Amino acid sequence: MRGPLRSRMSWVASGLILQAVGAGGVGVYVWRSARRQNIGGRVSAATIRLAWHGEMHTRQGLAVLAAGVLIYAVGSVLMARPYVTRPVTLFVAVPLAAVAGMLVLGVLAFIVALVVAALENGDLDFGLDFSGDRGRPKRPRQP
C-alpha cells in the first residue's frame, strides 16, 4: 500500500486505538471497583449496579468517565479526518455523534453485563422449560 490509502488507514487505526482506550478505560475502572466491593469473590449483577452508581457519584469516577469520553471523541475525530472536509463537521458533529453512540453502546453493554451476571448467579429465572412432553404426566385417553 502506498500513498493516500496508507495515510487513511493510519488515521483510522490510530482513531480505533484511541476509541478502545477511551471506552475500555471506563469499563476497566468500573470492573475493578466492582471487584474491590465484592467480598465473596464473584461479581453479581447487584455488585455491578452498586459499583456503577457508587463510582459515578465520586469525583474520581466522574473524572475517569469524562476522560474516557474525551479520548473516545478524539479517536472519532482522527478516524473521520481523511473523509470529512468541513472543519465544523469534523470538530463539532463527529465528536457529538461519537459521544451519543458511546452512550448508546455503553447502555447496551451495561444491560448485557447485568443479564450475564444475573444468569451466572441464578438471580434471573425466565421459567422456561424446553423439556417437551417429558415433564408433564400423560392423560389417559377417553373411550
GROMACS elastic network, one bead per residue, 0.5 to 0.9 nm:
[ bonds ]
;  ai    aj funct       b0    kb
    1     4     6  0.88161   500
    1     5     6  0.67937   500
    1     6     6  0.57673   500
    2     5     6  0.65042   500
    2     6     6  0.55816   500
    2     7     6  0.81456   500
    3     6     6  0.57303   500
    3     7     6  0.65387   500
    3     8     6  0.89440   500
    4     7     6  0.50123   500
    4     8     6  0.61027   500
    4     9     6  0.85950   500
    5     8     6  0.51160   500
    5     9     6  0.61911   500
    5    10     6  0.87054   500
    6     9     6  0.51032   500
    6    10     6  0.62774   500
    6    11     6  0.87668   500
    7    10     6  0.52483   500
    7    11     6  0.64417   500
    7    12     6  0.87828   500
    7    82     6  0.82198   500
    8    11     6  0.51661   500
    8    12     6  0.62359   500
    8    13     6  0.85675   500
    8    79     6  0.83646   500
    8    81     6  0.83609   500
    8    82     6  0.57852   500
    8    83     6  0.83881   500
    9    12     6  0.50290   500
    9    13     6  0.59137   500
    9    14     6  0.84528   500
    9    79     6  0.87786   500
   10    13     6  0.50380   500
   10    14     6  0.60171   500
   10    15     6  0.83899   500
   10    79     6  0.88599   500
   11    14     6  0.53377   500
   11    15     6  0.61142   500
   11    16     6  0.86481   500
   11    78     6  0.57108   500
   11    79     6  0.55400   500
   11    80     6  0.80313   500
   11    81     6  0.71221   500
   11    82     6  0.71496   500
   12    15     6  0.50410   500
   12    16     6  0.61162   500
   12    17     6  0.86397   500
   12    75     6  0.85408   500
   12    76     6  0.86528   500
   12    78     6  0.66208   500
   12    80     6  0.74637   500
   12    81     6  0.83949   500
   12    82     6  0.83795   500
   13    16     6  0.51084   500
   13    17     6  0.62409   500
   13    18     6  0.87039   500
   13    78     6  0.88020   500
   13    79     6  0.74332   500
   14    17     6  0.51269   500
   14    18     6  0.62881   500
   14    19     6  0.86491   500
   14    75     6  0.71100   500
   14    78     6  0.69755   500
   14    79     6  0.73552   500
   15    18     6  0.51542   500
   15    19     6  0.61397   500
   15    20     6  0.86289   500
   15    72     6  0.83482   500
   15    74     6  0.74426   500
   15    76     6  0.58184   500
   15    77     6  0.72609   500
   15    80     6  0.83317   500
   16    19     6  0.50297   500
   16    20     6  0.61460   500
   16    21     6  0.86042   500
   16    72     6  0.87865   500
   16    75     6  0.62794   500
   16    76     6  0.76284   500
   16    78     6  0.84894   500
   16    79     6  0.70391   500
   17    20     6  0.51664   500
   17    21     6  0.62410   500
   17    22     6  0.86510   500
   17    75     6  0.72967   500
   18    21     6  0.50449   500
   18    22     6  0.60761   500
   18    23     6  0.85979   500
   18    71     6  0.61962   500
   18    72     6  0.61061   500
   18    73     6  0.86344   500
   18    74     6  0.72967   500
   18    76     6  0.81399   500
   18    78     6  0.87392   500
   19    22     6  0.50870   500
   19    23     6  0.60834   500
   19    24     6  0.81126   500
   19    68     6  0.85493   500
   19    69     6  0.88773   500
   19    71     6  0.66047   500
   19    73     6  0.73922   500
   19    74     6  0.78268   500
   19    75     6  0.50403   500
   19    76     6  0.68878   500
   20    23     6  0.53438   500
   20    24     6  0.55065   500
   20    25     6  0.80161   500
   20    72     6  0.74213   500
   20    75     6  0.85811   500
   21    24     6  0.51506   500
   21    25     6  0.56868   500
   21    26     6  0.86649   500
   21    68     6  0.75458   500
   21    71     6  0.73592   500
   21    72     6  0.74580   500
   22    25     6  0.54751   500
   22    26     6  0.69112   500
   22    65     6  0.87762   500
   22    67     6  0.72570   500
   22    69     6  0.62598   500
   22    70     6  0.74069   500
   22    73     6  0.83961   500
   22    75     6  0.82960   500
   23    26     6  0.56625   500
   23    27     6  0.65542   500
   23    28     6  0.88823   500
   23    65     6  0.89143   500
   23    68     6  0.58601   500
   23    69     6  0.72987   500
   23    71     6  0.82269   500
   23    72     6  0.64814   500
   23   102     6  0.77952   500
   23   106     6  0.84831   500
   24    27     6  0.50198   500
   24    28     6  0.60130   500
   24    29     6  0.84663   500
   24    68     6  0.80364   500
   25    28     6  0.52104   500
   25    29     6  0.61339   500
   25    30     6  0.87458   500
   25    64     6  0.77073   500
   25    65     6  0.84934   500
   25    67     6  0.88909   500
   25    68     6  0.63910   500
   26    29     6  0.50917   500
   26    30     6  0.63025   500
   26    31     6  0.85814   500
   26    61     6  0.86955   500
   26    64     6  0.63268   500
   26    65     6  0.59201   500
   26    67     6  0.86261   500
   26    68     6  0.60453   500
   26    69     6  0.87593   500
   27    30     6  0.53077   500
   27    31     6  0.60684   500
   27    32     6  0.85653   500
   28    31     6  0.50242   500
   28    32     6  0.60100   500
   28    33     6  0.84369   500
   29    32     6  0.52886   500
   29    33     6  0.61837   500
   29    34     6  0.86673   500
   29    55     6  0.89819   500
   29    61     6  0.81601   500
   29    64     6  0.77422   500
   30    34     6  0.61218   500
   30    35     6  0.86371   500
   30    48     6  0.77670   500
   30    51     6  0.63372   500
   30    52     6  0.61785   500
   30    55     6  0.73399   500
   30    61     6  0.84490   500
   31    34     6  0.50340   500
   31    35     6  0.61928   500
   31    36     6  0.85876   500
   31    43     6  0.89281   500
   31    48     6  0.74961   500
   31    51     6  0.79342   500
   31    52     6  0.87997   500
   32    35     6  0.50353   500
   32    36     6  0.60896   500
   32    37     6  0.86293   500
   32    51     6  0.89372   500
   33    36     6  0.50658   500
   33    37     6  0.62322   500
   33    38     6  0.86557   500
   33    48     6  0.85745   500
   33    51     6  0.58667   500
   33    52     6  0.82777   500
   33    55     6  0.76868   500
   34    37     6  0.51984   500
   34    38     6  0.61694   500
   34    43     6  0.68415   500
   34    44     6  0.88376   500
   34    47     6  0.58216   500
   34    48     6  0.56053   500
   34    49     6  0.85373   500
   34    50     6  0.75760   500
   34    51     6  0.50394   500
   34    52     6  0.79227   500
   35    38     6  0.52239   500
   35    39     6  0.80960   500
   35    41     6  0.74550   500
   35    42     6  0.78560   500
   35    43     6  0.64674   500
   35    47     6  0.82032   500
   35    48     6  0.87271   500
   35    51     6  0.87667   500
   36    39     6  0.76232   500
   37    47     6  0.72481   500
   37    50     6  0.85549   500
   37    51     6  0.73208   500
   38    41     6  0.61192   500
   38    42     6  0.68828   500
   38    43     6  0.63883   500
   38    44     6  0.83878   500
   38    47     6  0.65972   500
   39    42     6  0.78972   500
   40    43     6  0.81185   500
   42   121     6  0.87195   500
   43    46     6  0.81814   500
   43    47     6  0.59923   500
   43    48     6  0.70087   500
   43   117     6  0.71013   500
   43   121     6  0.88540   500
   44    47     6  0.51207   500
   44    48     6  0.64257   500
   44    49     6  0.87324   500
   44   114     6  0.79104   500
   44   116     6  0.89733   500
   44   117     6  0.51833   500
   44   118     6  0.65124   500
   44   120     6  0.80276   500
   44   121     6  0.66479   500
   44   123     6  0.88092   500
   45    48     6  0.52004   500
   45    49     6  0.62481   500
   45    50     6  0.85731   500
   45   113     6  0.75556   500
   45   115     6  0.73802   500
   45   116     6  0.80130   500
   45   118     6  0.54204   500
   45   121     6  0.83233   500
   45   123     6  0.83257   500
   46    49     6  0.50829   500
   46    50     6  0.60249   500
   46    51     6  0.85327   500
   46   114     6  0.81288   500
   46   117     6  0.86491   500
   46   118     6  0.84556   500
   47    50     6  0.50029   500
   47    51     6  0.60226   500
   47    52     6  0.84788   500
   48    51     6  0.51190   500
   48    52     6  0.60421   500
   48    53     6  0.85548   500
   48   110     6  0.87946   500
   48   113     6  0.81781   500
   48   114     6  0.72525   500
   48   117     6  0.85088   500
   49    52     6  0.51886   500
   49    53     6  0.61224   500
   49    54     6  0.82742   500
   49   114     6  0.78953   500
   50    53     6  0.53407   500
   50    54     6  0.57359   500
   50    55     6  0.83064   500
   51    54     6  0.50385   500
   51    55     6  0.58209   500
   51    56     6  0.83392   500
   52    55     6  0.54564   500
   52    56     6  0.61730   500
   52    57     6  0.89036   500
   52    61     6  0.89349   500
   53    56     6  0.53854   500
   53    57     6  0.66948   500
   54    57     6  0.56432   500
   54    58     6  0.71389   500
   54    61     6  0.84228   500
   55    58     6  0.54446   500
   55    59     6  0.82525   500
   55    60     6  0.75488   500
   55    62     6  0.74686   500
   56    59     6  0.78245   500
   56    60     6  0.82691   500
   56    61     6  0.50562   500
   56    62     6  0.55548   500
   56    65     6  0.80201   500
   57    60     6  0.86467   500
   57    61     6  0.68720   500
   57    62     6  0.70476   500
   58    61     6  0.52257   500
   58    62     6  0.62502   500
   58    63     6  0.85464   500
   59    62     6  0.51998   500
   59    63     6  0.60121   500
   59    64     6  0.85936   500
   60    63     6  0.50290   500
   60    64     6  0.61738   500
   60    65     6  0.85999   500
   61    64     6  0.51857   500
   61    65     6  0.61925   500
   61    66     6  0.86046   500
   62    65     6  0.50119   500
   62    66     6  0.60088   500
   62    67     6  0.84623   500
   63    66     6  0.51159   500
   63    67     6  0.60196   500
   63    68     6  0.84541   500
   64    67     6  0.51554   500
   64    68     6  0.60526   500
   64    69     6  0.86154   500
   65    68     6  0.51043   500
   65    69     6  0.62111   500
   65    70     6  0.86300   500
   66    69     6  0.51489   500
   66    70     6  0.61385   500
   66    71     6  0.86185   500
   67    70     6  0.50690   500
   67    71     6  0.60852   500
   67    72     6  0.84617   500
   68    71     6  0.52059   500
   68    72     6  0.60431   500
   68    73     6  0.85655   500
   69    72     6  0.50707   500
   69    73     6  0.61201   500
   69    74     6  0.86519   500
   69    98     6  0.88690   500
   69    99     6  0.65968   500
   69   102     6  0.79543   500
   70    73     6  0.51288   500
   70    74     6  0.62338   500
   70    75     6  0.86269   500
   70    95     6  0.86840   500
   70    99     6  0.85345   500
   71    74     6  0.51362   500
   71    75     6  0.61966   500
   71    76     6  0.86822   500
   72    75     6  0.50689   500
   72    76     6  0.63097   500
   72    77     6  0.88185   500
   72    95     6  0.83561   500
   72    98     6  0.73891   500
   72    99     6  0.75329   500
   72   102     6  0.81072   500
   73    77     6  0.63328   500
   73    78     6  0.87182   500
   73    94     6  0.77416   500
   73    96     6  0.77334   500
   73    97     6  0.87298   500
   73    98     6  0.58714   500
   73    99     6  0.64047   500
   74    77     6  0.50674   500
   74    78     6  0.62899   500
   74    79     6  0.86909   500
   74    95     6  0.71810   500
   75    78     6  0.50719   500
   75    79     6  0.62397   500
   75    80     6  0.87079   500
   75    95     6  0.88581   500
   76    79     6  0.50443   500
   76    80     6  0.61873   500
   76    81     6  0.85064   500
   76    94     6  0.67095   500
   76    95     6  0.64459   500
   76    97     6  0.89674   500
   76    98     6  0.63011   500
   77    80     6  0.51461   500
   77    81     6  0.59195   500
   77    90     6  0.62398   500
   77    91     6  0.68766   500
   77    94     6  0.62546   500
   77    95     6  0.64919   500
   77    98     6  0.87213   500
   78    81     6  0.51747   500
   78    82     6  0.80543   500
   79    82     6  0.72684   500
   79    83     6  0.82412   500
   80    83     6  0.54284   500
   80    84     6  0.59154   500
   80    90     6  0.69887   500
   80    94     6  0.74299   500
   81    84     6  0.56426   500
   81    85     6  0.77482   500
   81    90     6  0.69142   500
   82    85     6  0.78229   500
   84    87     6  0.78223   500
   84    89     6  0.71606   500
   84    90     6  0.61683   500
   85    88     6  0.89819   500
   85    89     6  0.78699   500
   85    90     6  0.74755   500
   86    89     6  0.54020   500
   86    90     6  0.62721   500
   86    91     6  0.87732   500
   87    91     6  0.59626   500
   87    92     6  0.81026   500
   88    91     6  0.53791   500
   88    92     6  0.55276   500
   88    93     6  0.70551   500
   88    94     6  0.89674   500
   89    92     6  0.54674   500
   89    94     6  0.62232   500
   89    95     6  0.89337   500
   90    93     6  0.62210   500
   90    94     6  0.54263   500
   90    95     6  0.76147   500
   91    94     6  0.62934   500
   91    95     6  0.64638   500
   91    96     6  0.87816   500
   92    95     6  0.57740   500
   92    96     6  0.62799   500
   92    97     6  0.87000   500
   93    96     6  0.52357   500
   93    97     6  0.60465   500
   93    98     6  0.84782   500
   94    97     6  0.51934   500
   94    98     6  0.60318   500
   94    99     6  0.86481   500
   95    99     6  0.61094   500
   95   100     6  0.85445   500
   96    99     6  0.52292   500
   96   100     6  0.61823   500
   96   101     6  0.85397   500
   97   100     6  0.51148   500
   97   101     6  0.60401   500
   97   102     6  0.84733   500
   98   101     6  0.50559   500
   98   102     6  0.60028   500
   98   103     6  0.85815   500
   99   103     6  0.61563   500
   99   104     6  0.86821   500
  100   103     6  0.51446   500
  100   104     6  0.63594   500
  100   105     6  0.86951   500
  101   104     6  0.51470   500
  101   105     6  0.61104   500
  101   106     6  0.83358   500
  102   105     6  0.51257   500
  102   106     6  0.57923   500
  102   107     6  0.84849   500
  103   107     6  0.61498   500
  103   108     6  0.86102   500
  104   107     6  0.52607   500
  104   108     6  0.63112   500
  104   109     6  0.86634   500
  105   108     6  0.50273   500
  105   109     6  0.60205   500
  105   110     6  0.84519   500
  106   109     6  0.50687   500
  106   110     6  0.60199   500
  106   111     6  0.85665   500
  107   110     6  0.50364   500
  107   111     6  0.62080   500
  107   112     6  0.86585   500
  108   111     6  0.51411   500
  108   112     6  0.62267   500
  108   113     6  0.86155   500
  109   112     6  0.50496   500
  109   113     6  0.60805   500
  109   114     6  0.85910   500
  110   113     6  0.50603   500
  110   114     6  0.61981   500
  110   115     6  0.86744   500
  111   114     6  0.51203   500
  111   115     6  0.62282   500
  111   116     6  0.86189   500
  112   115     6  0.51421   500
  112   116     6  0.60739   500
  112   117     6  0.85025   500
  113   116     6  0.51679   500
  113   117     6  0.60383   500
  113   118     6  0.84374   500
  114   117     6  0.51797   500
  114   118     6  0.60000   500
  114   119     6  0.85222   500
  115   118     6  0.50366   500
  115   119     6  0.60331   500
  115   120     6  0.85214   500
  115   124     6  0.76828   500
  116   119     6  0.51268   500
  116   120     6  0.61089   500
  116   121     6  0.86644   500
  117   120     6  0.51204   500
  117   121     6  0.62529   500
  117   122     6  0.84949   500
  117   123     6  0.82896   500
  118   121     6  0.52896   500
  118   122     6  0.59194   500
  118   124     6  0.53241   500
  118   125     6  0.88189   500
  119   122     6  0.51101   500
  119   123     6  0.62371   500
  119   124     6  0.55083   500
  119   125     6  0.76779   500
  120   123     6  0.77805   500
  120   124     6  0.86295   500
  121   124     6  0.79138   500
  122   125     6  0.68506   500
  125   128     6  0.80078   500
  126   129     6  0.89926   500
  129   132     6  0.74883   500
  129   135     6  0.86270   500
  131   134     6  0.60557   500
  131   135     6  0.63960   500
  132   135     6  0.67965   500
  132   136     6  0.82554   500
  133   136     6  0.55764   500
  133   137     6  0.79860   500
  133   138     6  0.83146   500
  134   137     6  0.76125   500
  134   138     6  0.89802   500
  139   142     6  0.89157   500
